[in-house]
Amino acid sequence: MTIRGLGRLRRLAQPYTNRFFPGPVVLAYHRVADLASDPQLLAVTPRHFAEQVEVLRREGYPVRLLDLITAVRDGKSLPHGVIVTFDDGYADNLIRAKPVLERYDVPATVFVTTGYLGGERDFWWDELEKVLLQYDTLPSTLSLRISGKLHQWDLSPSANACGRGACERRWNISERHDPGPRQSVYRALHRLLRPLHEAERLHVLDELTKWLGAGAVPLSERAALSPAEVIDLAEGDLIEVGSHSVTHPVFSHLPARAQRVEIERSKSKLEEILGRPVRSFAYPFGAKSDYTEETTALVAHAGYLGACANFPAVVEPTTDRFQVPRFLVRDWGGDEFSRRLGAWLGG
């Protein structure tokens, strides 16, 4: 027998049931876009995102991140619900994600990397992908000096049996085997560039562009939000804008002073744009090895109420509000997302 209004009653009751159910879960998204290639698995297609948000509205209890962080801070009962967050600050968060979130009245927090706002370059991992995976032809050899060490790769036609085509578009870093040297070089360079300071990373990317001989790599649809778009994103009461640093570094590879600059300058920049306090932070990359106790202390000292990391766990009353765990969302259809969400929420 179906009881009319039961779903609404369950959603209303959920904030008060955490004595009997696991705590809330926080979801981590990056992009809502249809991409020809997505080697980092950052994008959820617009169709799948709409299906996922519909599931959230129907089966989860959407909760604001700041409400969760405040409850943890104050030792209050935690809501049994779901929090939506986005990392990096892609323009498609405004163009494609916000209208869907508004349609279903699902709040979200978008963590913005301020150094890329309205900039002349894509995010570094997108620029790397464009150079190595999206051009028809590449020079046959590549030599780069990174952190004082010379690295060399063979990209000759005989080595590159896969060529540029469907295998590049389908390939992603979760695959155990690389179909050709392009993918192997991309994987190796991503690993080498990840811990670098921004100046050295950009130098390597500039050297790659010279090697390609194509002039400046043009901006793509992947461009970050502009300052005006950040304002549009925060307009209304549904989307909170948080900080994701200035240059997206690995904090555990930075000295304390550089960490403090990244944490404080990103906050002040966003507050200048929005004219309001910025209360939440997300660590770039966000694994436990990507930041330190010193980092969390600096985030707290800068005036943030809490910070999100990137390791999967349910939020509990004892959770450190400066290390809020998150579940990474992939490009799943509604049924698969519903199954996974149910497992995260304890069935």
SERO-843567 format. One line per field, with one value per residue: residue in one letter; residue number from 0; x negated, z, y negated of N, C-alpha, C in turn. Coordinates in steps of 0.02 Angstrom, whole numbers. Each point is the difference from the previous one (the first is absolute). Layout:
REM SERO-843567
res	[A:...] $
n	[NUM:...] $
n_xx	[X:...] $
n_zz	[Z:...] $
n_yy	[Y:...] $
ca_xx	[X:...] $
ca_zz	[Z:...] $
ca_yy	[Y:...] $
c_xx	[X:...] $
c_zz	[Z:...] $
c_yy	[Y:...] $
REM end
This chain:
REM SERO-843567
res	[M:T:I:R:G:L:G:R:L:R:R:L:A:Q:P:Y:T:N:R:F:F:P:G:P:V:V:L:A:Y:H:R:V:A:D:L:A:S:D:P:Q:L:L:A:V:T:P:R:H:F:A:E:Q:V:E:V:L:R:R:E:G:Y:P:V:R:L:L:D:L:I:T:A:V:R:D:G:K:S:L:P:H:G:V:I:V:T:F:D:D:G:Y:A:D:N:L:I:R:A:K:P:V:L:E:R:Y:D:V:P:A:T:V:F:V:T:T:G:Y:L:G:G:E:R:D:F:W:W:D:E:L:E:K:V:L:L:Q:Y:D:T:L:P:S:T:L:S:L:R:I:S:G:K:L:H:Q:W:D:L:S:P:S:A:N:A:C:G:R:G:A:C:E:R:R:W:N:I:S:E:R:H:D:P:G:P:R:Q:S:V:Y:R:A:L:H:R:L:L:R:P:L:H:E:A:E:R:L:H:V:L:D:E:L:T:K:W:L:G:A:G:A:V:P:L:S:E:R:A:A:L:S:P:A:E:V:I:D:L:A:E:G:D:L:I:E:V:G:S:H:S:V:T:H:P:V:F:S:H:L:P:A:R:A:Q:R:V:E:I:E:R:S:K:S:K:L:E:E:I:L:G:R:P:V:R:S:F:A:Y:P:F:G:A:K:S:D:Y:T:E:E:T:T:A:L:V:A:H:A:G:Y:L:G:A:C:A:N:F:P:A:V:V:E:P:T:T:D:R:F:Q:V:P:R:F:L:V:R:D:W:G:G:D:E:F:S:R:R:L:G:A:W:L:G:G] $
n	[0:1:2:3:4:5:6:7:8:9:10:11:12:13:14:15:16:17:18:19:20:21:22:23:24:25:26:27:28:29:30:31:32:33:34:35:36:37:38:39:40:41:42:43:44:45:46:47:48:49:50:51:52:53:54:55:56:57:58:59:60:61:62:63:64:65:66:67:68:69:70:71:72:73:74:75:76:77:78:79:80:81:82:83:84:85:86:87:88:89:90:91:92:93:94:95:96:97:98:99:100:101:102:103:104:105:106:107:108:109:110:111:112:113:114:115:116:117:118:119:120:121:122:123:124:125:126:127:128:129:130:131:132:133:134:135:136:137:138:139:140:141:142:143:144:145:146:147:148:149:150:151:152:153:154:155:156:157:158:159:160:161:162:163:164:165:166:167:168:169:170:171:172:173:174:175:176:177:178:179:180:181:182:183:184:185:186:187:188:189:190:191:192:193:194:195:196:197:198:199:200:201:202:203:204:205:206:207:208:209:210:211:212:213:214:215:216:217:218:219:220:221:222:223:224:225:226:227:228:229:230:231:232:233:234:235:236:237:238:239:240:241:242:243:244:245:246:247:248:249:250:251:252:253:254:255:256:257:258:259:260:261:262:263:264:265:266:267:268:269:270:271:272:273:274:275:276:277:278:279:280:281:282:283:284:285:286:287:288:289:290:291:292:293:294:295:296:297:298:299:300:301:302:303:304:305:306:307:308:309:310:311:312:313:314:315:316:317:318:319:320:321:322:323:324:325:326:327:328:329:330:331:332:333:334:335:336:337:338:339:340:341:342:343:344:345:346] $
n_xx	[-42:16:-36:50:-53:-9:-17:49:40:-25:5:61:7:-31:9:50:-24:-50:44:37:-23:-40:-54:-4:9:-62:27:-49:18:-11:25:40:-19:14:-47:-39:-39:-12:-66:19:48:-4:25:58:28:24:8:-59:-25:42:-18:-63:10:33:-49:-43:39:0:-66:-27:-30:7:-63:-2:-56:15:60:-29:-41:52:38:-50:-8:66:-21:35:62:-30:12:50:-49:4:-65:14:-59:-31:-51:-45:64:24:-1:-6:-32:-11:-29:-27:-41:-10:16:-37:-48:10:2:-48:-18:-58:-18:-50:-62:-24:-53:-19:-38:-17:-57:52:27:39:-40:-62:4:4:37:-55:42:42:-45:-19:63:12:-58:9:64:-4:-66:10:-51:-50:-47:-51:-32:-1:-33:7:-24:14:0:-35:50:-39:58:-1:38:18:16:-48:16:-60:-15:27:6:21:-46:23:46:42:-59:-21:54:-8:-65:-12:-19:63:-15:-9:22:-55:46:-35:-54:48:36:-52:-13:64:3:-58:19:59:-31:-39:52:33:-60:-8:-41:45:-50:-23:60:11:-60:14:59:-35:-43:53:25:-60:-2:62:-26:48:-49:32:9:48:36:27:49:-59:5:-37:35:35:-28:22:-26:-51:10:6:-53:-24:27:41:37:-12:-43:-39:-39:-43:-53:-40:-24:-62:-48:40:-37:-51:41:0:-4:40:-44:-2:-50:-21:8:-25:-45:-5:0:-41:-43:11:-1:-52:-25:23:-23:-54:4:13:-46:-22:5:-58:42:-3:-38:-33:-34:-42:26:-20:-46:-1:-30:54:11:-13:-18:-59:18:25:-56:-33:37:-5:-65:9:38:-20:63:-21:-23:4:-5:-39:29:22:49:40:32:-40:31:-43:31:-62:27:-64:34:48:16:-17:57:-47:34:16:-11:40:38:63:10:-57:14:62:-26:-45:46:40:-53:-13:65:-28:16] $
n_zz	[0:-42:44:-19:-26:-7:-64:-2:31:-42:-49:24:4:-59:8:23:-50:10:51:-55:-32:-50:8:-11:-66:-18:-54:-38:-32:-66:-48:-35:-41:-65:13:-51:47:47:-11:32:-43:-22:-57:17:-45:-36:-44:13:-5:-50:-23:12:-23:-50:-2:1:-42:-33:3:-9:50:-50:18:30:-34:-1:-14:-42:-27:0:-23:-41:-18:-3:-26:-50:2:-33:-55:-12:-37:-55:-4:-44:-24:-24:-30:7:-18:-31:-58:-16:56:-31:-58:24:52:3:-65:-1:36:-37:-54:33:5:-30:62:-11:7:-30:0:2:-52:43:-2:-12:45:-53:11:-22:52:-27:38:39:33:-13:16:50:14:-7:30:46:10:-17:-8:-66:0:23:22:-30:28:64:13:65:25:48:42:-52:-18:-46:-31:-28:-54:-24:-46:-26:-65:-3:46:-38:11:57:-5:-32:43:-14:-5:-27:-38:-7:-7:60:51:2:-65:3:-63:-22:-43:21:-28:-39:11:-17:-50:-19:11:-32:-49:0:8:-50:-34:22:22:-62:16:3:20:34:25:5:27:32:16:14:31:25:10:21:36:15:9:46:28:25:49:-46:32:40:-11:14:-28:47:56:-20:23:-58:-26:39:-16:-64:11:36:-55:45:27:-62:-31:41:1:-6:38:-55:34:-12:9:45:53:7:49:0:-61:36:8:66:-15:-45:47:46:-46:-17:63:18:-51:-3:66:5:-51:24:58:-34:-34:53:36:14:61:-7:12:-61:8:-55:26:-40:-45:59:-25:48:-53:-21:65:47:62:-24:-56:36:35:-57:-22:58:0:-63:41:-31:-11:-60:-12:-65:11:-22:53:-20:31:44:2:52:59:-5:-59:-21:21:11:4:-29:8:-60:-31:-41:-37:-32:-64:53:-30:-2:-34:-34:-10:-12:-35:-28:-12:-17:-32:-24:-10:-13:-66] $
n_yy	[59:-48:-33:-40:-34:68:-11:-45:44:46:-45:-15:66:3:-65:38:37:-43:9:8:-52:19:-36:-65:-5:-15:-26:25:-55:-1:39:-40:49:-7:44:-19:-25:44:-8:-55:16:-62:21:-27:38:-51:49:27:-62:-13:60:-16:-62:29:45:-50:-30:59:17:-59:-26:-44:-6:-58:-8:-64:25:43:-44:-41:51:16:-64:-3:59:-23:24:49:-35:42:-23:-38:-13:-47:19:-54:30:-48:-1:53:-32:64:-14:-57:16:57:-9:-65:-3:55:-26:-53:40:33:-63:15:-16:-42:23:-54:40:-64:18:-47:34:39:-40:11:51:-1:42:61:39:7:39:-50:-46:40:11:-65:-13:46:-15:-64:-2:-10:-43:37:-40:30:-52:11:-56:12:-56:43:-52:-24:39:29:-11:60:-12:60:-46:38:-5:27:-46:-48:65:-26:-48:-53:18:51:31:-59:-3:65:-10:29:-37:19:-3:65:0:-31:-22:-52:-25:-24:55:37:-42:-1:65:8:-41:28:57:-19:-23:50:19:-24:-50:-47:-37:52:11:-66:0:56:-26:-55:40:29:-60:-20:55:-15:-61:-4:-35:-51:44:1:-47:45:42:23:-60:-29:-4:-51:-56:-24:55:-15:-64:16:37:-50:-25:-24:45:24:-41:36:-53:51:5:1:-52:-23:45:26:-16:41:-12:66:-28:-40:-48:-10:-40:43:46:-39:-15:63:14:-49:3:64:1:-40:35:57:-20:-18:57:37:-34:61:24:29:51:24:54:14:51:-31:39:-17:42:45:26:-33:9:-44:19:-19:34:50:-7:-5:51:30:-13:19:36:54:18:21:62:10:66:49:25:59:-32:28:-57:-3:4:50:-9:-6:-57:7:58:-34:65:23:17:24:-43:55:13:5:46:-18:57:-6:-64:19:50:-40:-47:50:25:-61:-3:58:-3] $
ca_xx	[42:-37:27:-14:-38:-48:-68:-10:-5:-66:-51:6:-23:-70:-48:1:-5:-68:-15:16:-29:-66:2:7:-55:-16:-17:-48:4:-45:26:60:-17:-11:-69:-25:-44:1:-47:1:67:25:64:63:37:60:56:-10:3:71:26:-27:31:69:-7:-13:62:49:-22:-44:23:-53:-21:-52:-64:-13:43:-34:-61:20:23:-60:-34:38:17:71:19:-15:55:-9:14:-52:-26:-30:-55:-39:-68:-38:30:12:57:60:35:52:40:38:20:45:71:28:5:58:61:17:-11:-54:-56:-67:-57:-49:-66:-29:-72:4:-52:22:60:-4:-69:-17:-20:41:-31:-61:11:35:-50:-42:40:9:-63:-22:52:50:-29:-5:-68:-47:-71:-15:-33:12:-49:16:-35:48:-32:-71:-12:20:46:5:50:4:68:-4:57:-7:17:68:41:70:15:50:65:48:-32:-15:61:28:-47:-4:-55:18:-16:-63:-48:4:1:-55:-46:31:31:-53:-33:48:3:-64:-6:48:-30:-57:21:46:-27:-42:25:34:-46:-36:50:15:-60:1:54:-23:-48:39:30:-54:-15:54:-6:67:16:37:55:60:48:54:61:-18:-22:26:45:-25:26:71:38:1:56:61:6:21:63:52:-19:-9:-70:-53:-66:-55:-67:-37:-69:-14:-31:14:-61:0:-21:-53:-64:-15:-17:57:14:34:67:40:16:52:62:27:13:59:57:9:20:71:39:-1:47:68:22:26:-50:-7:-5:-20:-61:-13:-71:-13:-11:38:-15:-31:-71:-5:-2:-28:31:-16:47:66:-5:-2:68:39:-24:21:69:48:37:-14:-33:14:-54:23:-3:70:24:59:-15:21:-7:-71:-38:-34:34:-50:-17:64:-10:47:3:-8:54:-20:53:47:71:39:7:-64:-12:45:-27:-59:21:30:-54:-34:45:15:56] $
ca_zz	[0:-4:42:-31:40:44:-16:32:72:14:-6:57:60:-4:39:71:6:-3:52:-26:-67:-6:-7:-68:-47:-42:-68:-34:-73:-30:-61:-33:-70:-49:-23:-47:40:71:30:73:23:39:-25:-3:-55:22:8:60:58:14:30:68:44:12:51:64:23:16:47:50:30:-16:57:-16:31:60:54:27:35:61:46:27:45:61:33:-7:-38:-71:-44:-43:-65:-51:-17:-66:-8:-62:6:-54:-23:-72:-21:-8:64:-6:-61:-5:64:41:-19:23:73:13:-18:52:64:35:12:-15:11:-54:23:-58:-2:-21:-48:-69:-15:-58:-23:-69:-8:30:55:-28:-22:-64:-50:-13:-42:-67:-37:-12:-21:-46:-64:-47:-4:50:-15:14:65:48:54:47:64:53:66:-8:-30:-70:-17:-73:-22:-71:-25:-72:-26:13:70:13:-42:7:-36:32:-23:50:61:42:26:50:52:60:43:40:-37:21:-55:-45:-69:-39:37:20:65:49:14:37:69:32:11:51:64:12:8:57:62:-12:12:-60:-49:-35:-40:-60:-43:-36:-50:-54:-39:-39:-55:-48:-31:-46:-56:-21:32:63:-2:8:51:-24:40:69:35:67:11:5:60:-8:4:71:29:-25:32:70:4:30:65:-10:-11:39:-32:46:-29:-19:-5:-56:-58:3:15:51:59:37:-32:8:67:35:-24:-65:13:27:-55:-41:39:17:-59:-35:39:-7:-68:-8:41:-38:-56:22:50:58:26:-28:61:-9:-39:-21:-16:-68:-2:60:36:64:-12:-37:47:64:59:-6:-48:31:49:-37:-25:58:20:-51:12:-30:49:-12:-64:-29:-28:-52:15:10:67:25:51:67:49:18:-59:2:-49:-48:-42:-15:-54:-56:-50:-68:-46:-70:-50:6:-11:61:36:32:52:55:35:39:53:52:37:41:53:44:-24] $
ca_yy	[-59:-62:-53:-64:-46:34:-24:-65:11:29:-52:-44:34:20:-38:17:72:24:49:66:5:-32:-72:-26:10:-58:21:-43:-5:-49:-29:26:-15:53:-9:50:41:-18:47:-2:19:-56:-26:35:-29:-35:47:39:-43:-11:60:5:-49:24:52:-34:-32:52:52:-29:-62:-48:-39:-49:16:-41:26:60:-21:-33:51:34:-47:-13:62:13:59:-8:20:58:-28:-1:-66:-2:-48:1:-26:-32:-63:-1:-40:41:3:-51:6:62:29:-41:6:64:-5:-44:35:48:-33:35:-46:26:-44:3:-22:-35:-13:-71:-19:14:-38:-44:0:12:70:51:36:29:70:-4:-22:59:46:-27:6:69:47:-27:-21:56:24:-25:15:71:8:-53:-6:-54:0:-15:4:15:66:4:54:8:48:14:-6:11:38:72:12:-23:42:-18:-61:-43:22:21:26:-57:-29:46:17:-40:22:59:60:28:1:-57:24:-27:-43:-63:9:12:-64:-40:25:-16:-72:-20:18:-45:-69:-6:-29:-58:-67:-24:-30:53:37:-39:2:64:-3:-43:39:47:-37:-12:65:14:-46:-23:-63:8:47:-42:18:42:-2:17:-60:-11:-56:-68:-32:-15:64:20:-38:32:66:-9:-38:42:29:71:19:-32:-1:10:-7:61:-25:-46:34:72:37:52:-38:35:-15:-71:-24:-29:-68:6:25:-54:-45:32:5:-66:-42:25:-22:-72:-13:16:-47:-63:8:13:-47:37:47:67:39:70:12:70:11:27:72:15:61:-16:-15:-63:-56:20:-32:-71:-28:-8:-54:-63:-12:-22:-66:-49:-20:46:41:70:15:66:40:46:71:19:20:-34:-50:20:-55:-9:-21:-64:-43:-23:58:31:47:-4:54:-26:21:10:-10:55:-13:-6:63:17:-50:16:58:-20:-45:41:34:-50:-21:57:40] $
c_xx	[-44:34:-19:-37:-52:-71:-14:-8:-68:-54:3:-27:-75:-48:-5:-11:-70:-20:9:-32:-71:8:5:-60:-7:-24:-48:8:-55:35:68:-7:-3:-69:-19:-48:0:-47:-1:68:31:72:57:40:62:60:-6:4:73:31:-24:33:73:0:-12:63:50:-21:-46:33:-54:-14:-54:-64:-11:45:-32:-61:17:24:-59:-35:35:20:74:12:-11:59:-18:18:-61:-19:-35:-55:-32:-69:-22:29:5:63:63:37:58:47:44:24:51:73:32:9:60:65:23:-10:-50:-58:-67:-52:-49:-65:-40:-75:-11:-52:18:61:-11:-68:-8:-21:53:-33:-56:11:38:-47:-46:36:4:-64:-13:53:46:-28:-11:-70:-42:-71:-16:-34:16:-52:18:-42:49:-33:-72:-15:26:43:7:51:-2:74:1:60:-5:17:73:49:74:18:49:68:42:-33:-18:64:30:-44:6:-51:18:-19:-71:-53:12:-2:-57:-43:30:29:-52:-35:47:2:-63:-6:50:-28:-58:21:41:-32:-39:33:25:-49:-37:48:16:-59:-1:54:-19:-51:36:32:-52:-18:52:-4:65:16:37:57:64:44:56:62:-16:-17:35:51:-36:25:75:42:1:58:66:12:28:66:56:-28:-18:-73:-45:-65:-52:-67:-32:-73:-6:-22:10:-64:13:-28:-57:-69:-19:-23:61:19:38:71:46:20:56:68:32:16:60:63:14:22:74:44:3:51:72:27:31:-54:0:-19:-27:-58:-1:-72:-7:-22:32:-10:-38:-75:-11:1:-24:40:-13:49:68:0:0:69:44:-20:23:73:52:35:-15:-31:15:-65:29:-18:70:15:63:-21:30:-7:-72:-43:-32:32:-49:-28:65:-9:54:-4:-4:53:-27:61:47:71:37:5:-64:-15:45:-26:-59:19:32:-51:-36:42:20:61:66] $
c_zz	[0:40:-31:48:45:-13:33:76:18:-4:58:64:1:42:73:12:8:59:-27:-69:0:-11:-73:-43:-41:-67:-31:-76:-23:-58:-19:-73:-41:-30:-48:35:71:38:76:29:44:-17:10:-56:27:11:64:63:19:33:72:48:14:54:69:29:24:58:55:31:-12:59:-22:38:64:58:32:41:67:52:31:50:67:38:-3:-40:-75:-43:-39:-71:-44:-16:-68:-1:-69:14:-65:-23:-76:-16:-7:66:1:-58:0:67:38:-22:24:76:18:-14:55:71:43:10:-15:20:-57:27:-60:9:-29:-51:-72:-20:-59:-31:-73:-13:31:65:-28:-25:-66:-55:-19:-45:-72:-42:-20:-31:-54:-66:-44:-3:54:-24:26:67:44:55:43:62:53:67:-5:-32:-71:-12:-77:-16:-76:-21:-76:-24:14:72:14:-44:3:-41:38:-27:58:64:47:33:55:61:60:48:44:-35:18:-55:-45:-72:-43:41:20:71:55:19:40:74:38:16:52:70:17:14:64:62:-11:24:-67:-53:-39:-44:-65:-47:-41:-53:-58:-44:-43:-61:-54:-37:-53:-62:-24:28:66:-9:13:57:-32:42:74:42:68:1:-4:66:-4:6:71:35:-22:34:71:7:23:63:-7:-2:45:-40:55:-37:-12:-12:-59:-61:-1:13:42:63:39:-30:7:71:29:-28:-67:8:25:-54:-43:36:11:-62:-39:36:-11:-71:-10:40:-34:-56:24:49:61:25:-38:57:-9:-49:-21:-20:-72:3:61:33:64:-7:-34:44:67:57:0:-47:32:52:-34:-28:57:20:-49:8:-35:56:-8:-68:-20:-26:-54:18:21:71:15:54:67:48:18:-59:11:-54:-50:-41:-15:-60:-54:-43:-69:-45:-71:-46:-1:-18:66:41:37:56:60:41:44:57:57:42:45:59:46:-20:14] $
c_yy	[-62:-54:-66:-45:32:-25:-67:7:28:-53:-48:32:11:-42:22:75:26:43:70:12:-28:-75:-22:17:-63:26:-50:7:-48:-36:31:-19:64:-11:55:47:-26:46:1:19:-54:-18:50:-33:-37:47:40:-44:-14:61:7:-49:18:54:-33:-31:52:44:-26:-61:-51:-47:-50:18:-40:21:61:-20:-33:50:38:-45:-7:63:17:63:-12:21:63:-22:0:-72:4:-53:9:-29:-34:-66:-4:-42:41:12:-51:15:62:28:-41:4:65:-2:-45:35:46:-28:38:-48:33:-52:10:-30:-25:-9:-70:-20:11:-42:-47:-2:16:72:45:25:42:71:2:-22:58:49:-25:9:73:45:-27:-25:61:29:-33:13:70:12:-60:3:-60:7:-24:12:23:66:0:62:2:54:7:-2:10:41:75:18:-15:38:-19:-61:-43:21:24:23:-57:-26:44:8:-46:32:60:65:24:-4:-61:25:-26:-46:-68:5:11:-65:-46:22:-19:-75:-26:15:-47:-72:-11:-32:-64:-64:-28:-27:54:40:-36:-2:64:-1:-45:36:51:-34:-16:64:18:-44:-29:-69:13:49:-38:25:41:-12:11:-62:-7:-57:-67:-30:-16:63:27:-36:32:67:-7:-37:46:33:74:22:-40:4:7:-5:68:-18:-48:40:76:41:62:-32:34:-10:-73:-16:-37:-69:2:28:-56:-50:29:-2:-69:-41:24:-24:-75:-18:13:-48:-69:4:1:-51:33:48:66:47:71:6:73:6:24:73:33:67:-18:-16:-67:-62:27:-31:-75:-35:-12:-56:-68:-18:-26:-72:-55:-21:43:39:74:10:72:31:45:72:21:24:-38:-50:23:-58:-14:-22:-69:-45:-31:58:38:47:-8:62:-31:30:4:-8:61:-23:1:64:19:-49:15:59:-19:-46:39:35:-49:-22:57:39:-31] $
REM end
